């Protein structure tokens, strides 16, 4: 049996968002969404089934990050997404 682990630098520099997936989204659809958009889950689920995802390993300018989040918001698996620290 293997244990899933999270990278140790989840609170370090980078650009993050909180995301809640649609209840009807399958695990395969979510995995494809994460892979296609080069996102990684670094925390969660927390209250409200929110996951913290890393959008980039570097700190992006606010306008760039907001644009990426708006694009991701249009995906069918996303119920909610917002920029977070």
N, C-alpha and C positions, 0 to 999 in steps of 0.2 A: 504494500500500500504506500502511495506517495502522499505527501502533505503539500498543499498549495501554499505558496509564499508570496509575499508582496515585496517589491524592491525596497531597500532600506532608506532611500532618499525621497520618500513620498512627500515630505514637507519642504524639500529644497526648492531651488530656483526652477521655474517652469511656468507654464500657463495651464490653468485648470478650469473645469466647469462642473457643475452639478447637473446630473441628468436622471430623469425618471423615464423608464421605458414603458411603452404602451402595454397594458395587461395582456393583450392578445399576441404580442410579439413572441416568437419562438426563440429558443436558445440559439438556433442556427442563424436566424435573422439578426439577432443582437451581435453574435460573433462576426458575421459578415460586415455589419455596420462598423464595428470597432476596427476590423482589419482594413476595410476599404478606406476609412478615414484616418488610419494610423493613430488610433486612440488606445490608451490602456487604462483599465480600471485600477485606481490606486487606493480606493476606500469605499466602504459601504457593503451592503445597504445600510443606511441609517434611517432614522424616523422618516416616514413618508416614502419609503423604498427609493431613496436618493442614493446615487452612486457618484463618487468623485472620480472624474476622468482627467487624465493628462492629455492636453491637446498638443503641447510642444514641450520639449525639454528645456527651452529657454524662455525667458520672460518676453512675450510679444507686446508690441505697442497696443494700447487699449483699442484703438480703431481696428486694427487687424484682428484681434481676438474677438471683438464684437461681430465683425463680419463673418468670421468662421462659425461662431455660435449661431448666427442667423441662418447660415447655410445648413448647418446640422439640424436646425429646428424643422426644416422642411422634410426630413426623412420620416418615413412611415412608422419606424420603430420608436421614435422619440415622442414622449408625451409632454415633457417639460425639460428645458435646458436653460441654464443661466451661468454667467461667468462667476467664478469664485476665486479666492486667494489660495 
